Amino acid sequence: MDKSVNPLRVAYHTLRISDPEASLAFYQEKLGLSLHGHANSTVDATRIQHYFLGFAHPDVDPEINHWDRGHQTTTLLELIYRADQPTIDNASHGTEKVGYWKIGITLADVDLARQNLIEVDTIVSEPKQFHDVGYLCHLSDPDGYTIELLQHRFADNHQPSLPLANYRLGCVATFGQITLRVKDPEKSLDFYIRGLGMQLLSRQVIEAHRFTLYFLACTEERPPYADVDDVRNREWLWQRPYTVLELQHIWGTELSEFQYRVAPTTGFEGVSFIAGDANAVVASLIATRSSLARTEALDPVSNARAITVHDPDGYAVRVIESTSTVESDRDRDGT
């Protein structure tokens, strides 16, 4: 697939919520996201509310950093609420583990961000340098979804930051990673690299915990060191201004009948990508999985063509064409 004529980028990371008021308060008041847009859609006579939130970024013109897909340059968090499906089952139990893991937020100073969160009565784990991956900590949103705070630099290389008053976490934040657990990394990498056109930026083998992490992005950037296993690429990776797809493979899952739970009842609705030609992207994906099923419909929010497929683990992947734009502050069902 020719990326120069069919650029791809991560548009939305979609989670279902049980209480819009609680979720919006958490993400806006505690994490400092802005509400970029709100719309309603109707599916099978059920009204669905869509909320789009994103971080402010100094390199993005605030006048065009909104949910208009024709201008949006950063990944947005899409929260959806369905009154007929208020229960979310995202707990992991034994072999019934939920595949969706977390969303990662990358920033310059984890300790500063954590202190700001504690001051607004948010429970955050104690930060630590996790092997040679990064300095990080975790918290949960009102529905129990895990959020990771990941520092730009390792603990030993870090210089404390002065707080930036205009940022709730004290520093610029980016949706750094969307993390999914995968059963068979060869199949998943083929789907996302050869099929979707993403690039593998880093592979991180964590022998102590018997898993491997793969980080892929919609970018033409190259890491500073050509070897994707090179530890020196990792701090560079945590400083990227775009969202990376992180695939976690727990060793041995590919050898059994085990399957991750990926149904929408877990709350994770999927990842949406923007492409100039959705048909070309899907044709490329079919080359990796000849039996790939797909559904096409107008995106209920943007009214653009959207094709939904599922990756080897069953996660929903939407490819939305970039020719149409969202009409701000208008309900698509006319209400």
Secondary structure, DSSP 8 states (H G I E B T S, - for coil): --TTTS-EEEEEEEEE-S-HHHHHHIIIIIS--EEEEEEEEEETTEEEEEEEEE---TTS-TTT-SS-TTT--S-EEEEEEETT---------GGG-BSEEEEEEEES-HHHHHHHHHTTT------EEETTTEEEEEEE-TT--EEEEEESS-GGG-------TTSTTSS-EEEEEEEEEES-HHHHHIIIIIIT--EEEEEEEEGGGTEEEEEEES-----SSS-TT-TTHHHHHHT-SS-EEEEEEETTGGGSS---B-SGGGSEEEEEEEES-HHHHHHHHHTT-TT---EEEE-TTT-SEEEEEE-TT--EEEEEETTS---TT--TT--
